Amino acid sequence: METEKLTTRLRQQIQQFDASHHLEEIGIISFVGDGIARVNGLDNAMNGEMIEFANGTIGMVQNLEKDDIGVIILGEYVDIDEGDLVRRTNRVMQVPVGEALLGRVVNPLGEPLDGNGQIITKKNRPIEAEAPAIMDRESVAEPLQTGIKSIDTLVPIGRGQRELIIGDRKTGKTTLAVDTIINQKDEDVICIYVAIGQKESTVKNLVTTLERHGAMDHTIVVSASASSMSSLLYLAPYAATAMGEEFMYNGRHVLIIYDDLSKQAAAYREMSLLLKRPPGREAYPGDVFYLHSRLLERSAKLNKEMGGGSMTALPIVETLAGDISAYIPTNVISITDGQIFLDQNLFFSGVRPAVDAGLSVSRVGGSAQLKAMKKVAGTLRLNLASYRELEAFSQFGADLDESTQRRLDQGKLTVEVLKQSSHSPIPVANQVIMLFALTHGYLENIPVDQVKYYEEQLYDYIETTYSDVLREIVDTGDLPDQERLDNLLSNFGEMFRTTQTVD
């Protein structure tokens, strides 16, 4: 009996024996320094593949050369030494994606930075992906409201558009982007803010602002701070785009802000020089245009067969002394569908947001603009450009005729109406009525310093007395009957003048 039991057990063990073998491709580090490693022995490694160092740190293959490969290290490399073993993972670089990331602050590898515990998600996406094909796209025809009057009227943005925000340091570029995120609170738009090379205190303040306005619930913040390695600054926009694509391909609408791409280009230059790639103009590598084109082409409006989702990109580029003809600015301008130029002189003269109507343009957003907005803002850009020209002329102290003086006064009113406090986006229906008042002469007798007060009182008056007019603009996208608007503004004008007289 014992012999039979033993025989049975042996047969079971033989049947269960797994004779399969597992092969791993191992390489050896020949050089390490400045966040770069050169590895021998990984002849079959792929470009963009993740490889693992002995201390558990992840690297990403960048250079495939005859004798070795160049790897960027995505973590601590103090305890990585020459002669250490490196193994392939046979997976391209990828990041976690999905709903679990909403409301979180993460690094470009998808690891949490906010101290709110681990991010639990089973989905991953490669950081590099092909842009949607031409036939999978649809024309931009749906507006993305920013809540900023000067943007929604002069340079409107549509869902699926790529609109560059460009200007010197400290001209309000980030504020513009943050206000746009805040305005998506009830618009069912997922927002992703990518902080590239920002101070950690700046990112913390930004997150606090978003939380204070209830906008963090629909936002992912991807941060590669100024103290991060160049490899992470380079990776951040691609990782964030992969996170956005997960929502876009599931029929959702996404807004992604890259703040800013000039710092990413500088990090890529540093990384490329360390990898001994040949430098080109301004020491940038020859593929610096491709760096941004393959990133921004992934933002699109998909057709119904692909789910109808969209990803709208607002890349930010910093200029030096307003020079938009520099290398990186011209590259990104040529890739995007328009630009919002923020002028330093306007900013310091108190015009905020400091949008330069002459240099700013939206190449496709006009197709997505509400019909009501088109009707009230049609000639606004020309009037503003004409005013700037007259303003410069009037500084010479020449005697001005009545017509010129009237245009100057109208220009001053227009500039005042387009001014807006930060973090206070205005619903598009309110904007339409205020601009109707401006273009139809209802502000002519209002002193410039009273325009802001007039605007605040008008919004309160409409929301309490004429809320049906606001609903009609939102529901139909068109202007209500002009007679109703004239009655509304005439009644409010009388009431406003009465209160002013009493005061």
C-alpha positions in Angstrom: 0.0 0.0 0.0 2.8 2.4 0.9 4.5 1.6 -2.3 1.4 2.4 -4.3 0.9 5.7 -2.5 4.4 6.7 -3.1 4.2 5.7 -6.8 0.9 7.8 -7.1 2.5 10.9 -5.5 5.6 10.6 -7.7 3.4 10.4 -10.9 1.5 13.5 -9.7 4.7 15.4 -9.1 6.0 14.4 -12.5 2.8 15.5 -14.2 2.8 18.8 -12.4 6.5 19.5 -13.1 6.9 22.6 -15.2 9.8 22.2 -17.6 9.4 25.7 -19.1 12.3 28.1 -18.8 12.3 31.9 -18.5 14.9 33.9 -20.3 15.9 37.4 -19.3 18.1 39.8 -21.3 20.7 41.4 -19.0 23.0 44.3 -19.8 25.9 45.9 -17.9 26.3 49.6 -17.2 29.4 51.0 -18.8 28.9 54.7 -17.8 26.5 56.5 -15.4 26.3 60.3 -14.6 24.0 63.3 -14.8 20.9 61.1 -15.1 22.2 59.2 -18.1 23.5 55.6 -18.3 25.1 53.8 -21.2 24.4 50.1 -21.2 26.2 47.2 -23.1 24.5 43.9 -23.9 20.9 44.9 -24.6 21.1 44.4 -28.3 17.3 43.9 -28.7 16.2 46.8 -26.6 13.5 49.1 -28.2 13.5 52.8 -28.4 11.2 54.1 -25.6 11.4 50.7 -23.7 11.4 50.7 -19.9 14.4 49.0 -18.4 15.0 48.3 -14.7 18.2 49.0 -12.8 19.5 46.9 -9.8 18.1 49.4 -7.2 14.6 49.2 -8.7 14.8 52.5 -10.5 13.2 52.7 -14.0 15.0 54.0 -17.0 13.9 54.7 -20.6 15.9 53.8 -23.7 16.6 56.8 -25.9 19.7 56.1 -28.0 20.2 52.9 -30.0 23.8 52.8 -31.1 26.2 50.2 -32.5 28.0 49.2 -29.3 25.6 50.3 -26.6 22.3 52.0 -25.8 21.7 55.4 -24.1 19.2 55.4 -21.2 17.7 58.3 -19.3 17.2 57.5 -15.6 13.8 58.3 -14.2 14.7 58.4 -10.5 17.6 58.4 -8.0 20.9 57.3 -9.5 23.2 57.9 -6.6 23.5 54.2 -5.9 23.7 53.1 -9.6 27.3 52.3 -10.5 29.3 51.2 -13.5 29.3 47.4 -13.8 25.7 47.0 -12.3 23.3 44.7 -14.1 20.3 46.1 -16.0 17.4 44.1 -17.2 14.8 44.6 -20.0 11.1 44.7 -19.2 9.9 44.2 -22.8 7.4 47.0 -22.2 7.4 50.5 -23.6 7.2 53.4 -21.1 3.7 53.7 -19.7 1.7 55.4 -17.0 -1.4 54.6 -15.0 -4.6 56.2 -16.3 -8.3 56.4 -15.4 -10.8 58.0 -13.0 -8.6 57.3 -10.0 -6.2 60.1 -11.0 -8.9 62.8 -10.8 -8.3 65.2 -8.0 -4.7 64.0 -7.5 -1.3 65.6 -7.9 1.1 63.1 -9.5 4.6 63.0 -11.0 5.2 62.1 -14.7 5.4 58.4 -13.7 1.9 58.6 -12.2 3.1 58.3 -8.6 1.2 60.5 -6.1 2.8 63.7 -4.7 -0.1 64.9 -2.6 0.2 62.5 0.4 -3.4 61.1 -0.2 -2.4 57.5 -0.5 -1.7 55.2 -3.4 -3.6 55.5 -6.7 -5.3 52.3 -7.4 -6.0 51.7 -11.1 -5.6 48.7 -13.4 -5.3 50.6 -16.6 -2.0 51.8 -18.2 -1.3 53.6 -21.4 2.0 54.1 -23.3 3.3 57.7 -23.0 4.0 57.8 -26.7 1.1 57.1 -29.0 0.1 57.8 -32.6 -2.1 60.8 -33.1 -5.6 60.2 -34.3 -5.8 59.6 -38.1 -7.2 62.3 -40.4 -10.4 60.2 -41.0 -10.9 59.7 -37.3 -11.1 63.5 -36.7 -14.0 66.0 -37.0 -14.0 69.7 -37.6 -13.9 71.9 -34.4 -17.5 73.0 -34.0 -18.2 73.1 -30.3 -17.0 76.0 -28.1 -14.8 75.6 -25.0 -15.9 78.5 -22.9 -13.0 80.0 -20.9 -15.2 82.5 -18.9 -12.7 85.2 -19.9 -14.3 87.9 -21.9 -11.3 88.9 -24.0 -10.7 85.3 -25.0 -14.3 84.2 -25.7 -14.9 87.3 -27.8 -11.6 88.0 -29.6 -9.8 84.6 -29.8 -12.5 81.9 -29.1 -11.4 78.3 -28.5 -13.2 75.2 -29.7 -13.1 71.7 -28.3 -10.3 69.8 -30.0 -8.3 73.0 -30.8 -4.6 73.7 -30.0 -4.3 77.3 -28.9 -0.9 78.7 -27.8 -0.7 81.1 -24.8 2.5 83.1 -25.3 4.1 86.0 -23.5 6.9 87.2 -21.3 7.5 86.1 -17.8 4.9 87.4 -15.3 2.2 88.5 -17.8 -0.6 86.3 -16.5 -0.2 83.1 -18.7 -0.8 80.6 -15.9 -3.6 82.7 -14.4 -5.4 82.5 -17.8 -5.0 78.8 -17.9 -6.2 78.3 -14.3 -9.3 80.5 -14.9 -10.1 78.3 -17.8 -9.9 75.2 -15.6 -12.1 76.9 -13.0 -14.7 77.7 -15.7 -15.0 74.0 -16.7 -16.5 73.2 -13.2 -20.0 72.4 -14.5 -19.1 71.8 -18.2 -18.3 68.0 -17.9 -14.7 68.6 -19.1 -11.7 66.8 -17.5 -8.8 69.2 -17.0 -5.1 68.2 -16.8 -2.5 70.8 -15.7 1.1 69.9 -16.5 3.6 71.9 -14.4 7.0 71.7 -16.1 9.9 73.2 -14.2 7.7 75.2 -11.8 8.6 75.9 -8.2 6.9 73.4 -5.9 5.5 76.3 -3.9 3.9 77.7 -7.1 2.3 74.3 -7.8 1.0 74.1 -4.2 -0.6 77.6 -4.5 -2.2 76.6 -7.8 -3.7 73.4 -6.3 -5.0 75.4 -3.3 -6.6 77.9 -5.7 -8.3 75.0 -7.6 -9.5 73.5 -4.4 -10.9 76.8 -3.2 -13.0 77.2 -6.3 -14.1 73.5 -6.4 -12.2 72.8 -9.6 -9.8 70.1 -8.3 -12.5 67.3 -8.5 -12.3 67.3 -12.3 -8.6 68.0 -12.5 -5.3 66.1 -12.6 -2.1 68.0 -11.8 1.1 66.4 -13.3 4.1 68.1 -11.7 7.7 67.9 -12.7 9.1 70.6 -10.5 12.2 72.7 -11.0 14.2 70.4 -8.8 13.3 67.3 -10.9 15.6 65.7 -13.3 15.6 66.8 -17.0 14.3 63.4 -18.0 11.1 63.9 -15.9 10.6 67.4 -17.3 10.9 66.0 -20.8 8.5 63.1 -20.0 5.7 65.1 -18.2 3.7 66.4 -21.2 3.7 63.0 -22.8 2.6 61.2 -19.6 -0.2 63.8 -19.1 -1.4 63.4 -22.7 -1.6 59.6 -22.2 -3.8 60.3 -19.1 -6.0 62.6 -21.2 -6.3 60.1 -24.1 -7.9 57.6 -21.8 -10.8 59.9 -21.3 -10.8 61.2 -25.0 -11.1 57.7 -26.5 -14.0 57.0 -24.1 -16.0 59.9 -25.5 -15.2 62.5 -22.8 -13.9 66.0 -23.3 -10.5 66.9 -22.0 -8.6 70.2 -21.6 -4.8 69.9 -21.2 -2.5 72.8 -20.3 1.3 72.4 -20.8 3.0 75.0 -18.6 5.4 75.5 -20.2 6.9 73.9 -23.3 9.9 76.2 -23.5 11.1 74.6 -20.2 10.5 71.1 -21.7 12.5 72.1 -24.8 15.4 73.3 -22.5 15.3 70.0 -20.6 15.2 68.0 -23.8 18.3 70.0 -25.0 20.1 69.2 -21.8 19.2 65.5 -22.0 20.2 65.3 -25.7 23.6 67.0 -25.2 24.3 64.5 -22.4 23.4 61.7 -24.7 25.9 63.2 -27.2 23.4 63.9 -29.9 24.5 66.5 -32.4 23.3 70.0 -31.5 21.6 72.3 -34.0 20.3 75.9 -33.8 20.7 77.4 -30.3 22.2 74.0 -29.2 18.8 72.3 -29.5 18.8 68.9 -31.2 17.6 68.6 -34.7 14.3 66.9 -33.7 13.1 69.6 -31.3 10.3 70.5 -33.7 9.2 66.8 -33.7 9.3 66.9 -29.9 6.3 69.3 -29.9 4.6 68.3 -33.1 4.1 64.7 -32.1 2.8 65.9 -28.7 0.3 68.5 -29.9 -1.0 66.4 -32.8 -2.5 64.0 -30.3 -5.1 66.7 -29.3 -8.1 66.5 -31.6 -11.9 66.3 -31.9 -12.8 62.7 -32.7 -15.8 61.8 -34.9 -18.8 59.9 -33.7 -17.5 56.5 -34.8 -14.5 57.1 -32.5 -16.8 58.1 -29.6 -16.9 61.9 -30.2 -14.5 62.8 -27.5 -12.0 65.7 -27.7 -8.8 66.9 -26.2 -8.1 70.7 -26.3 -4.5 71.7 -25.8 -3.4 75.1 -24.3 0.4 75.0 -24.6 2.2 77.9 -22.9 5.5 79.3 -24.2 7.6 81.9 -22.5 9.2 84.6 -24.6 12.1 86.9 -23.8 11.4 90.7 -24.3 8.3 89.9 -26.3 10.3 88.2 -29.1 7.7 85.8 -30.7 10.1 85.2 -33.6 12.6 83.2 -31.5 13.2 79.5 -32.2 10.8 77.6 -29.9 8.0 80.2 -30.1 7.9 80.1 -33.9 8.0 76.3 -33.9 5.0 76.0 -31.6 3.1 78.8 -33.4 3.4 76.8 -36.6 2.0 73.7 -35.0 -0.9 75.3 -33.2 -4.3 76.6 -34.4 -3.7 80.2 -33.2 -2.1 82.1 -30.3 -3.1 84.3 -27.4 -0.3 86.9 -27.0 0.0 88.5 -23.6 1.7 91.9 -23.8 3.9 93.1 -20.9 3.2 96.8 -21.5 -0.6 96.2 -21.4 -0.1 94.1 -18.2 1.8 96.8 -16.4 -0.6 99.5 -17.5 -3.4 97.7 -15.7 -5.1 95.9 -18.6 -5.6 92.4 -17.3 -5.8 89.9 -18.9 -3.2 91.6 -21.1 -4.4 90.1 -24.4 -2.9 91.8 -27.4 -5.8 91.8 -29.9 -3.5 92.6 -32.8 -1.1 89.6 -32.4 -3.6 87.1 -31.0 -5.6 84.9 -33.4 -7.8 81.8 -33.3 -7.7 80.0 -36.6 -10.6 77.6 -36.0 -12.3 78.7 -32.8 -14.5 81.2 -34.7 -16.3 78.1 -36.2 -17.2 77.0 -32.7 -18.2 80.4 -31.3 -21.8 80.9 -30.2 -24.0 82.7 -32.8 -25.0 85.2 -30.1 -21.3 86.0 -29.3 -20.5 86.4 -33.0 -23.3 88.9 -33.4 -22.2 91.1 -30.5 -18.4 90.7 -30.9 -18.2 90.9 -34.7 -16.4 94.3 -35.0 -14.8 94.3 -31.6 -11.3 93.3 -32.7 -11.3 96.0 -35.5 -12.5 98.6 -33.1 -9.8 97.7 -30.6 -7.1 97.8 -33.2 -8.3 101.1 -34.4 -8.4 102.5 -30.9 -4.7 101.4 -30.2 -3.7 103.3 -33.4 -5.6 106.4 -32.5 -4.4 106.3 -28.9 -0.8 106.4 -30.1 -1.6 109.2 -32.5 -3.4 111.3 -29.8 -0.4 111.2 -27.5 1.2 113.8 -29.8 -1.2 116.3 -28.5 -2.9 117.0 -31.8 -6.4 118.6 -31.8 -8.9 115.8 -32.4 -12.2 116.2 -34.3 -15.5 115.0 -32.7 -15.6 111.7 -34.6 -12.1 110.7 -33.6 -12.7 111.7 -30.0 -15.9 109.5 -30.0 -13.9 106.5 -31.3 -11.3 107.1 -28.6 -14.0 107.2 -25.9 -15.6 104.0 -27.3 -12.1 102.3 -27.3 -11.5 103.2 -23.7 -14.9 101.7 -22.8 -14.1 98.5 -24.7 -10.8 98.1 -22.9 -12.5 98.6 -19.6 -15.2 96.1 -20.4 -12.7 93.5 -21.4 -10.8 93.8 -18.1 -11.4 91.0 -15.7 -10.3 90.0 -12.2 -8.4 86.7 -11.9 -10.2 83.6 -10.8 -13.6 85.0 -11.5 -14.8 83.5 -14.8 -18.1 84.9 -16.3 -20.8 82.7 -17.8 -21.0 83.2 -21.6 -24.7 84.4 -21.5 -23.7 87.2 -19.1 -20.8 88.1 -21.4 -23.1 88.3 -24.4 -25.5 90.8 -22.6 -22.6 93.0 -21.4 -21.1 93.1 -24.9 -24.5 93.9 -26.4 -24.7 96.9 -24.0 -21.2 98.0 -25.1 -21.8 97.7 -28.9 -25.3 99.2 -28.8 -24.3 102.4 -27.0 -25.8 101.7 -23.5 -22.4 102.5 -21.9 -21.8 105.9 -23.6 -22.9 108.0 -20.6 -21.2 105.7 -18.0 -17.9 107.1 -16.7 -15.0 104.7 -17.4 -14.3 104.3 -13.7 -17.9 103.2 -13.2 -17.9 100.4 -15.8 -16.9 97.7 -13.4 -19.6 98.6 -10.9 -22.2 98.8 -13.8 -21.2 95.3 -14.9 -21.5 93.8 -11.5 -24.9 95.4 -10.9 -26.1 94.3 -14.4 -25.3 90.7 -13.7 -27.1 90.8 -10.4 -30.1 92.5 -12.1 -30.3 89.9 -14.9 -30.0 86.9 -12.7 -32.8 88.1 -10.4 -35.2 89.7 -13.0 -34.3 88.3 -16.5 -32.9 84.8 -15.8 -35.1 83.5 -18.7 -33.0 85.6 -21.1 -29.8 83.9 -19.8 -31.4 80.5 -20.2 -32.5 81.3 -23.8 -28.9 82.3 -24.8 -27.5 79.1 -23.3 -30.2 76.8 -24.8 -30.4 78.3 -28.3 -26.9 79.8 -28.6 -28.5 82.8 -30.3 -29.4 86.3 -29.3 -33.0 86.8 -27.9 -35.3 89.3 -29.6 -33.5 92.7 -29.7 -36.6 94.4 -28.3 -36.3 92.3 -25.1 -32.6 93.1 -24.7 -33.3 96.8 -25.3 -36.0 96.8 -22.7 -33.8 95.0 -20.3 -30.9 97.4 -20.7 -33.0 100.5 -20.7 -34.8 99.5 -17.5 -31.5 98.7 -15.9 -29.9 101.9 -17.1 -32.6 104.0 -15.5 -32.3 102.1 -12.3 -28.5 102.4 -12.3 -28.6 106.2 -12.9 -31.2 106.6 -10.1 -29.0 104.7 -7.6 -26.0 106.7 -8.7 -27.9 110.0 -8.2 -29.0 108.8 -4.7 -25.4 107.9 -3.8 
